[in-house]
Amino acid sequence: MSKLSEFIKNNPRLFVAIGVIAASAYVMITLGLDVRAVAIIMLVMGFVARLFTGITVLLGMIPVIGPIMVKVITLPIIWIVNAGGSLTSVYAVKKGYGRDIVSFNFVVLVLLIGIIVGYILGQLIPVKGYHKLNSVAKVEQPSVPNVSKDLQH
């Protein structure tokens, strides 16, 4: 079975949600509702139905160009969130909360460094008994290459 047919079989609610949202948009536009109101309602319905995640997964399944299209679509969203945070910081600094902004940014920086260091240490230092636990519980081994085994040889 191909990836697409498996995805369709495993996620029928996604396609029902697409149909319902498209039909409701058509009905609202034919009834003469303002286009901006229809757009806002469709965005809310899409987020509630997790429609955008499903659509990006479908786009990502297209060979070669699919992952590029997903990156092109999602990158501006990250930029918008970043710009919103920057504008909020500028507004807070103007209101006199500059010291708080610096301390919060420091906390975020320390958190990110901790995550990165933890990931690196988790890849370099093997956990004793990890493979025994997985074989007893019959859990699939992760597909991520184990760097610690490569360093031992």
C-alpha positions as CSV (number, residue, x, y, z in Angstrom):
1,M,0.0,0.0,0.0
2,S,1.3,3.5,-0.8
3,K,1.9,6.1,1.8
4,L,-1.0,8.2,0.5
5,S,-3.5,5.4,0.6
6,E,-2.3,4.5,4.1
7,F,-2.6,8.1,5.2
8,I,-6.1,8.3,3.8
9,K,-7.1,5.1,5.4
10,N,-5.7,6.1,8.8
11,N,-7.1,9.7,8.8
12,P,-10.6,9.7,7.4
13,R,-11.6,12.5,9.8
14,L,-9.2,14.8,8.1
15,F,-11.0,14.5,4.8
16,V,-14.4,14.8,6.4
17,A,-13.2,18.0,8.1
18,I,-11.9,19.4,4.8
19,G,-15.3,18.7,3.2
20,V,-17.3,20.2,6.1
21,I,-15.2,23.3,6.2
22,A,-15.3,23.8,2.5
23,A,-19.0,23.3,2.4
24,S,-19.6,25.7,5.3
25,A,-17.4,28.3,3.6
26,Y,-19.4,28.0,0.4
27,V,-22.7,28.3,2.3
28,M,-21.5,31.4,4.2
29,I,-20.3,33.1,1.0
30,T,-23.5,32.3,-0.9
31,L,-25.5,33.7,2.0
32,G,-23.6,37.0,1.6
33,L,-21.6,36.9,4.9
34,D,-18.6,39.3,4.9
35,V,-15.5,37.6,3.4
36,R,-13.4,38.7,6.4
37,A,-15.8,37.1,8.8
38,V,-15.8,33.9,6.7
39,A,-12.0,33.9,6.8
40,I,-11.8,34.2,10.5
41,I,-14.5,31.5,11.0
42,M,-12.6,29.2,8.7
43,L,-9.3,29.8,10.5
44,V,-10.9,28.9,13.9
45,M,-12.6,25.8,12.4
46,G,-9.3,24.8,10.8
47,F,-7.4,25.1,14.1
48,V,-10.1,23.2,16.0
49,A,-10.1,20.4,13.5
50,R,-6.3,20.4,13.2
51,L,-6.8,20.7,9.5
52,F,-3.6,22.7,8.8
53,T,-1.5,19.9,10.3
54,G,-3.2,17.3,8.0
55,I,-2.8,19.5,4.9
56,T,0.9,20.0,5.6
57,V,1.4,16.3,6.1
58,L,-0.4,15.7,2.7
59,L,1.8,18.3,1.1
60,G,4.9,16.8,2.6
61,M,4.1,13.4,1.1
62,I,4.7,14.7,-2.4
63,P,8.1,13.5,-3.4
64,V,11.0,16.0,-3.7
65,I,9.0,19.2,-3.8
66,G,6.6,18.4,-0.9
67,P,9.0,19.1,1.9
68,I,10.2,22.3,0.2
69,M,6.6,23.4,-0.1
70,V,5.9,22.7,3.6
71,K,9.0,24.8,4.6
72,V,7.9,27.7,2.4
73,I,4.5,27.6,4.0
74,T,5.5,27.3,7.6
75,L,8.6,29.6,7.7
76,P,6.5,32.9,7.4
77,I,4.4,31.7,10.4
78,I,7.6,31.4,12.5
79,W,8.6,34.8,11.3
80,I,5.3,36.3,12.3
81,V,5.5,34.8,15.8
82,N,9.0,36.1,16.2
83,A,8.0,39.5,15.0
84,G,5.1,39.6,17.5
85,G,7.5,38.7,20.3
86,S,9.9,41.4,19.2
87,L,7.1,44.1,19.0
88,T,5.9,43.1,22.4
89,S,9.4,43.4,23.8
90,V,9.8,46.9,22.3
91,Y,6.5,48.0,23.8
92,A,7.4,46.6,27.2
93,V,10.8,48.4,27.1
94,K,9.0,51.7,26.3
95,K,6.8,51.1,29.3
96,G,9.8,50.7,31.5
97,Y,10.0,46.9,31.8
98,G,13.4,46.7,30.1
99,R,15.1,44.9,33.1
100,D,12.4,42.3,33.1
101,I,12.7,41.7,29.4
102,V,16.4,41.1,29.8
103,S,16.0,38.6,32.6
104,F,13.2,36.7,30.8
105,N,15.4,36.5,27.7
106,F,18.3,35.2,29.8
107,V,16.0,32.5,31.3
108,V,14.9,31.5,27.8
109,L,18.6,31.4,26.6
110,V,19.6,29.2,29.6
111,L,16.6,26.9,28.9
112,L,17.6,26.5,25.2
113,I,21.2,25.8,26.1
114,G,20.1,23.2,28.7
115,I,18.0,21.5,26.1
116,I,20.9,21.4,23.6
117,V,23.4,20.2,26.2
118,G,21.0,17.5,27.4
119,Y,20.4,16.3,23.9
120,I,24.1,16.1,23.2
121,L,24.8,14.3,26.5
122,G,21.9,11.9,25.8
123,Q,23.5,11.0,22.5
124,L,27.0,10.6,23.9
125,I,26.4,8.8,27.2
126,P,24.7,5.4,26.9
127,V,22.1,4.5,29.5
128,K,22.9,1.2,31.2
129,G,20.2,-1.3,30.9
130,Y,18.4,0.6,28.2
131,H,18.6,-2.2,25.6
132,K,17.6,-4.8,28.2
133,L,14.4,-2.8,29.0
134,N,13.5,-2.5,25.3
135,S,14.0,-6.2,24.7
136,V,11.9,-7.2,27.7
137,A,9.1,-4.8,26.8
138,K,9.4,-5.7,23.1
139,V,9.6,-2.0,22.2
140,E,11.0,-1.1,18.8
141,Q,14.5,0.4,18.8
142,P,14.6,4.1,17.8
143,S,15.7,4.7,14.2
144,V,18.0,7.5,15.3
145,P,21.7,6.4,15.0
146,N,23.4,5.8,18.3
147,V,26.4,8.0,18.4
148,S,27.8,6.4,21.6
149,K,28.2,3.0,19.8
150,D,30.1,4.7,17.0
151,L,32.5,6.3,19.6
152,Q,33.3,3.0,21.3
153,H,34.7,1.3,18.2
